[in-house]
């Protein structure tokens, strides 16, 4: 694993240590242009009929676009259902087509529809999206509404083998909960939401391991900044950069990594660089996580060293901020390259979001130092942390 080779115990070489459901729309549904995604996972090559009579087929991300509602979805003659309103998350699940709440994973019609659609996937791997071939679609010639009682007949017409109901329900549950999690994160950019709402990419082991490190490292930044803010506040030194970045930004960074883990990691064994018994530390609410306690020994040591340095003075605390952000930027740049090589566009988008945030944090700490009279800002501490080339907006 590449990151472990960079980890040392020296505070001087820290730069080599780090890696770097909605309410329905209140708009008039009959006149508002609508775009959305048909999901469980993302359903490709499903026909749809718009309210104005235009037609289309969903793309690889399950996307559809109409000038007006309602929208009817079908596989050739087999009618899956009609939506008259689109949720704010712009997702259309089997639950929506059946007309029940998203959390109803036991409804007979929901399970049957999800089971049939998942069974139609042409590569039998629903995690990377569900693509329904023209051959399967064209075999469903009868002009009828989907009926759960007839699922075996549909499967026979399509010449497919139905997957079991437990597998169906688990996948539908996971997909629904991921969408809910994405829309529950405050201040997550729309572009990143859209990137996360795509079929799974094929991640290398290096990228999976990076997620384990980042799950700890983004927490480290949050914990260090919170600790140092409260420590110095005891002596009436109010270092606003520390608390603002921790509570307004690092929280979102942690949640972004959590979303990637929720999307890609199914068990602790998916990580090969840490020994875990469960994934609770990745999914826990940020504010309830045990501060300063990590699953990676090197990160634990680094936290302890940063706290020691940052506690010495206000200048040291701000310099610790410069250090953390530079290391994040450097390592995220390397991670982005790896993700691009794997065509993992959603991971790239998430990493770029984290890096853009670190650029802003760097300049906030730099400004804090300059406001103290430290003319060179972050550059005053060490040349390794002097980066005037970083974007400033």
C-alpha positions as CSV (number, residue, x, y, z in Angstrom):
1,X,0.0,0.0,0.0
2,X,1.6,3.2,-1.1
3,X,0.6,5.4,1.8
4,X,2.2,3.3,4.5
5,X,5.6,3.8,3.0
6,X,5.3,7.5,3.6
7,X,4.5,7.3,7.3
8,X,7.1,8.2,9.8
9,X,7.1,9.5,13.3
10,X,8.9,12.8,12.7
11,X,7.0,16.0,13.0
12,X,9.4,17.6,10.5
13,X,8.4,15.1,7.8
14,X,4.7,15.2,8.4
15,X,4.1,16.2,4.7
16,X,4.7,12.6,3.8
17,X,2.3,11.2,6.3
18,X,-1.3,12.1,5.3
19,X,-3.7,11.6,2.5
20,X,-4.5,14.4,2.1
21,X,-36.0,11.0,1.2
22,X,-37.2,14.3,-0.2
23,X,-40.6,15.9,-0.3
24,X,-42.4,16.0,-3.6
25,X,-42.0,19.1,-5.6
26,X,-44.5,21.9,-5.0
27,X,-44.2,23.1,-8.6
28,X,-47.0,22.5,-11.0
29,X,-46.2,18.9,-12.2
30,X,-48.0,19.3,-15.5
31,X,-45.9,22.2,-16.8
32,X,-42.5,22.0,-15.2
33,X,-39.6,20.4,-17.2
34,X,-38.3,17.3,-15.4
35,X,-35.2,15.2,-15.5
36,X,-34.5,12.3,-13.2
37,X,-33.1,8.8,-12.8
38,X,-34.9,5.4,-12.8
39,X,-33.1,3.4,-10.2
40,X,-32.6,0.0,-8.5
41,X,-29.6,0.2,-9.4
42,X,-29.6,2.6,-12.5
43,X,-31.9,1.2,-15.1
44,X,-30.7,1.6,-18.7
45,X,-32.7,1.1,-21.9
46,X,-36.2,1.4,-20.3
47,X,-38.7,3.1,-22.4
48,X,-40.6,6.2,-21.2
49,X,-43.5,8.3,-22.4
50,X,-43.7,11.9,-21.4
51,X,-46.8,13.9,-20.7
52,X,-46.5,15.8,-23.9
53,X,-46.4,12.6,-25.9
54,X,-42.6,12.5,-26.6
55,X,-40.8,9.2,-25.9
56,X,-37.3,8.2,-25.0
57,X,-35.1,5.5,-23.3
58,X,-33.1,5.8,-20.2
59,X,-29.3,6.1,-20.5
60,X,-26.6,4.3,-18.6
61,X,-27.3,6.4,-15.5
62,X,-31.0,5.6,-15.7
63,X,-31.6,9.2,-16.7
64,X,-34.8,10.5,-18.4
65,X,-35.9,13.9,-19.5
66,X,-39.4,15.2,-20.3
67,X,-40.8,18.7,-20.8
68,X,-43.7,17.8,-18.6
69,X,-45.2,15.1,-16.3
70,X,-46.6,12.5,-16.0
71,X,-44.0,10.0,-17.1
72,X,-44.8,6.4,-17.9
73,X,-42.1,3.7,-17.8
74,X,-42.3,0.4,-19.6
75,X,-40.4,-2.4,-21.2
76,X,-41.9,-2.5,-24.7
77,X,-45.4,-3.6,-23.9
78,X,-45.0,-4.2,-20.2
79,X,-46.0,-1.1,-18.3
80,X,-44.0,-0.6,-15.0
81,X,-45.9,2.4,-13.8
82,X,-46.5,6.1,-14.0
83,X,-45.3,9.0,-11.8
84,X,-47.3,12.2,-11.6
85,X,-44.9,14.0,-9.3
86,X,-41.1,13.8,-9.0
87,X,-39.4,13.7,-5.6
88,X,-36.9,16.5,-4.9
89,X,-34.1,13.9,-5.1
90,X,-35.3,13.2,-8.8
91,X,-35.0,9.5,-8.3
92,X,-37.7,7.0,-9.3
93,X,-37.7,3.7,-7.4
94,X,-40.0,0.7,-7.8
95,X,-41.6,2.0,-4.6
96,X,-42.5,5.2,-6.4
97,X,-43.9,3.3,-9.4
98,X,-46.0,1.1,-7.1
99,X,-47.1,4.1,-5.1
100,X,-45.8,3.2,-1.6
101,X,-43.3,4.9,0.7
102,X,-39.6,4.4,0.0
103,X,-39.1,2.5,3.2
104,X,-41.6,-0.2,2.3
105,X,-39.2,-3.0,1.2
106,X,-41.7,-5.8,1.9
107,X,-44.5,-4.7,-0.4
108,X,-45.3,-7.7,-2.7
109,X,-45.5,-5.5,-5.8
110,X,-42.3,-3.6,-5.0
111,X,-40.3,-6.8,-4.4
112,X,-41.7,-8.5,-7.5
113,X,-40.9,-5.5,-9.7
114,X,-37.4,-5.0,-8.3
115,X,-36.8,-8.8,-8.6
116,X,-37.8,-8.9,-12.2
117,X,-35.8,-5.8,-13.2
118,X,-32.7,-6.9,-11.4
119,X,-33.0,-10.3,-13.0
120,X,-33.1,-8.7,-16.5
121,X,-29.5,-7.2,-16.1
122,X,-27.5,-8.3,-19.1
123,X,-24.3,-8.9,-17.2
124,X,-25.8,-10.2,-14.0
125,X,-24.0,-7.6,-11.9
126,X,-26.6,-5.1,-10.6
127,X,-24.0,-3.1,-8.7
128,X,-22.6,-1.6,-11.9
129,X,-26.1,-0.7,-13.1
130,X,-29.0,-2.6,-14.7
131,X,-28.9,-2.7,-18.5
132,X,-31.8,-4.4,-20.1
133,X,-31.1,-5.7,-23.6
134,X,-33.3,-5.1,-26.6
135,X,-33.8,-8.8,-26.9
136,X,-35.3,-9.0,-23.4
137,X,-37.3,-5.8,-23.9
138,X,-38.7,-6.9,-27.2
139,X,-39.8,-10.2,-25.8
140,X,-42.3,-8.5,-23.6
141,X,-44.9,-7.8,-26.4
142,X,-48.1,-7.9,-24.4
143,X,-49.6,-4.5,-23.7
144,X,-50.3,-5.0,-20.0
145,X,-49.6,-3.5,-16.6
146,X,-47.0,-5.1,-14.4
147,X,-48.6,-7.6,-12.1
148,X,-46.6,-9.3,-9.3
149,X,-48.6,-12.5,-9.7
150,X,-47.3,-12.9,-13.3
151,X,-43.6,-12.4,-12.6
152,X,-42.8,-16.1,-13.6
153,X,-44.6,-15.6,-16.9
154,X,-42.6,-12.4,-17.6
155,X,-39.4,-14.3,-16.8
156,X,-40.3,-17.1,-19.1
157,X,-41.1,-14.7,-22.0
158,X,-37.8,-12.9,-21.4
159,X,-35.9,-16.2,-21.0
160,X,-34.2,-15.1,-17.7
161,X,-33.8,-16.8,-14.3
162,X,-35.2,-14.8,-11.4
163,X,-32.9,-14.0,-8.5
164,X,-34.0,-14.8,-5.0
165,X,-36.1,-12.3,-3.0
166,X,-33.6,-11.8,-0.2
167,X,-30.9,-10.7,-2.6
168,X,-33.5,-8.4,-4.4
169,X,-34.6,-6.8,-1.1
170,X,-31.1,-6.2,0.2
171,X,-30.0,-4.5,-3.0
172,X,-33.1,-2.3,-3.2
173,X,-32.6,-1.4,0.5
174,X,-28.9,-0.5,-0.1
175,X,-29.7,1.6,-3.1
176,X,-32.5,3.5,-1.5
177,X,-30.5,4.2,1.7
178,X,-27.5,5.5,-0.4
179,X,-29.7,8.0,-2.1
180,X,-31.2,9.1,1.2
181,X,-27.7,9.4,2.7
182,X,-26.5,11.6,-0.2
183,X,-29.4,14.0,0.1
184,X,-29.0,14.2,3.9
185,X,-25.5,15.6,3.7
186,X,-25.8,19.4,4.0
187,X,-23.7,21.6,1.6
188,X,-22.9,18.8,-0.7
189,X,-22.5,20.3,-4.2
190,X,-25.1,19.3,-6.8
191,X,-22.3,18.2,-9.2
192,X,-21.0,15.8,-6.5
193,X,-24.5,14.5,-5.7
194,X,-24.9,13.7,-9.4
195,X,-21.5,12.0,-9.6
196,X,-22.3,9.8,-6.6
197,X,-25.7,8.9,-8.1
198,X,-24.1,6.7,-10.8
199,X,-23.5,3.0,-11.2
200,X,-20.5,1.6,-9.4
201,X,-17.1,1.9,-11.0
202,X,-14.6,-0.9,-10.7
203,X,-12.2,0.2,-7.9
204,X,-8.7,-1.1,-7.5
205,X,-7.5,-2.3,-4.1
206,X,-5.4,0.8,-3.8
207,X,-8.5,3.1,-4.1
208,X,-10.4,1.0,-1.6
209,X,-7.5,1.2,0.9
210,X,-7.3,4.9,0.3
211,X,-10.9,5.2,1.5
212,X,-9.9,3.5,4.8
213,X,-7.1,5.9,5.3
214,X,-9.2,8.9,4.4
215,X,-11.9,7.8,6.7
216,X,-9.4,8.2,9.5
217,X,-7.5,11.2,8.1
218,X,-10.5,13.5,7.5
219,X,-11.5,12.7,11.1
220,X,-8.0,13.6,12.2
221,X,-8.3,17.1,10.6
222,X,-11.7,17.6,12.3
223,X,-10.4,16.4,15.6
224,X,-7.2,18.4,15.6
225,X,-8.9,21.6,14.7
226,X,-11.6,21.1,17.3
227,X,-9.1,20.2,20.0
228,X,-6.7,23.1,19.3
229,X,-9.6,25.6,19.1
230,X,-11.0,24.6,22.5
231,X,-7.5,24.4,24.0
232,X,-6.5,27.9,23.1
233,X,-10.0,29.3,23.9
234,X,-9.2,28.4,27.6
235,X,-6.7,31.3,27.5
236,X,-9.1,33.6,25.6
237,X,-7.4,33.0,22.2
238,X,-10.2,32.6,19.7
239,X,-8.8,31.0,16.5
240,X,-11.8,31.2,14.3
241,X,-10.2,29.4,11.4
242,X,-10.0,26.2,13.4
243,X,-13.6,26.0,14.5
244,X,-15.1,27.3,11.2
245,X,-13.2,24.8,9.1
246,X,-13.9,21.9,11.5
247,X,-17.6,22.5,11.9
248,X,-18.6,23.9,8.5
249,X,-16.2,22.0,6.1
250,X,-14.4,19.0,7.6
251,X,-17.8,17.6,8.7
252,X,-18.8,17.5,5.1
253,X,-15.5,16.0,4.0
254,X,-15.9,13.2,6.5
255,X,-19.4,12.6,5.3
256,X,-18.2,12.5,1.6
257,X,-15.8,9.7,2.4
258,X,-18.6,7.9,4.3
259,X,-20.8,8.1,1.2
260,X,-18.0,6.5,-0.9
261,X,-17.6,3.8,1.7
262,X,-21.4,3.2,1.8
263,X,-21.4,3.0,-2.0
264,X,-18.5,0.6,-2.5
265,X,-17.4,-1.2,0.7
266,X,-19.6,-4.1,1.7
267,X,-17.5,-5.7,4.5
268,X,-14.3,-5.0,6.5
269,X,-12.5,-7.5,4.3
270,X,-12.7,-5.1,1.4
271,X,-9.8,-3.2,3.1
272,X,-6.4,-4.8,3.1
273,X,-4.5,-2.1,5.0
274,X,-6.4,-2.1,8.3
275,X,-7.9,-4.7,10.6
276,X,-11.5,-4.0,11.2
277,X,-14.3,-5.9,12.8
278,X,-17.1,-3.7,11.4
279,X,-17.6,-0.5,9.4
280,X,-19.4,1.4,12.2
281,X,-16.5,3.9,12.4
282,X,-17.1,4.9,8.8
283,X,-20.9,5.4,9.1
284,X,-21.2,6.9,12.6
285,X,-22.4,10.5,13.0
286,X,-19.4,12.8,13.0
287,X,-20.1,14.4,16.3
288,X,-20.5,11.1,18.0
289,X,-17.1,9.7,16.9
290,X,-14.5,9.2,19.6
291,X,-12.2,12.2,19.1
292,X,-8.5,11.4,18.7
293,X,-9.0,7.6,18.4
294,X,-8.2,6.0,15.1
295,X,-8.0,2.6,13.5
296,X,-4.6,3.2,11.9
297,X,-1.6,3.3,14.2
298,X,0.3,5.8,12.2
299,X,-2.6,8.2,12.1
300,X,-2.9,7.9,15.9
301,X,0.7,8.8,16.3
302,X,0.4,11.7,13.9
303,X,-2.6,13.1,15.8
304,X,-0.6,13.0,19.1
305,X,2.3,14.9,17.5
306,X,0.1,17.5,15.9
307,X,-1.7,18.2,19.2
308,X,1.7,18.7,20.9
309,X,2.9,21.2,18.3
310,X,-0.4,23.0,17.9
311,X,-0.8,23.5,21.7
312,X,2.4,25.6,22.0
313,X,1.0,28.8,20.6
314,X,-1.5,30.4,18.3
315,X,1.1,30.5,15.6
316,X,1.8,26.8,16.0
317,X,-1.9,26.0,15.8
318,X,-2.2,27.9,12.5
319,X,1.0,26.3,11.2
320,X,-0.5,22.8,12.0
321,X,-3.4,23.8,9.8
322,X,-1.1,24.7,7.0
323,X,0.7,21.4,7.4
324,X,-2.5,19.3,7.4
325,X,-3.9,21.0,4.3
326,X,-0.7,20.8,2.2
327,X,-0.4,17.1,3.0
328,X,-4.1,16.5,2.1
329,X,-3.6,18.3,-1.2
330,X,-0.5,16.4,-2.1
331,X,-2.0,13.0,-1.4
332,X,-5.4,13.8,-2.9
333,X,-3.6,14.8,-6.1
334,X,-2.0,11.3,-6.2
335,X,-5.3,9.6,-5.4
336,X,-7.1,11.5,-8.1
337,X,-4.6,10.2,-10.7
338,X,-5.2,6.7,-9.5
339,X,-9.0,7.1,-9.6
340,X,-8.8,8.6,-13.1
341,X,-6.7,5.7,-14.3
342,X,-9.5,3.4,-13.1
343,X,-12.2,5.5,-14.8
344,X,-13.8,6.0,-11.4
345,X,-15.4,9.3,-12.2
346,X,-17.5,9.4,-9.0
347,X,-14.4,8.9,-6.8
348,X,-12.6,11.5,-8.9
349,X,-15.4,14.0,-8.3
350,X,-15.3,13.3,-4.5
351,X,-11.5,13.6,-4.2
352,X,-11.5,16.9,-6.2
353,X,-14.2,18.3,-3.9
354,X,-12.0,17.4,-0.9
355,X,-8.9,18.9,-2.6
356,X,-10.8,22.1,-3.5
357,X,-11.8,22.5,0.1
358,X,-8.2,22.0,1.3
359,X,-7.1,24.8,-1.0
360,X,-9.5,27.2,0.7
361,X,-8.5,25.9,4.2
362,X,-4.8,26.5,3.3
363,X,-5.4,30.1,2.4
364,X,-7.5,30.6,5.6
365,X,-4.7,29.5,7.7
366,X,-2.2,31.5,5.7
367,X,-4.4,34.6,6.2
368,X,-4.6,33.9,9.9
369,X,-0.8,33.9,10.2
370,X,-0.5,37.1,8.2
371,X,-3.0,38.8,10.4
372,X,-0.7,38.0,13.3
373,X,2.1,39.8,11.6
374,X,3.7,36.6,10.1
375,X,4.5,38.2,6.8
376,X,5.1,35.0,4.8
377,X,2.1,33.2,6.2
378,X,2.3,29.4,5.7
379,X,5.6,29.9,4.0
380,X,7.2,31.1,7.2
381,X,7.2,27.7,8.8
382,X,8.8,25.5,6.2
383,X,9.3,25.6,2.4
384,X,7.4,22.3,2.1
385,X,4.3,24.3,3.1
386,X,4.9,27.3,0.9
387,X,2.5,27.0,-2.1
388,X,1.6,30.4,-3.7
389,X,0.5,28.4,-6.8
390,X,-2.6,27.0,-5.0
391,X,-5.9,28.4,-6.4
392,X,-7.4,31.1,-4.3
393,X,-11.1,30.6,-5.1
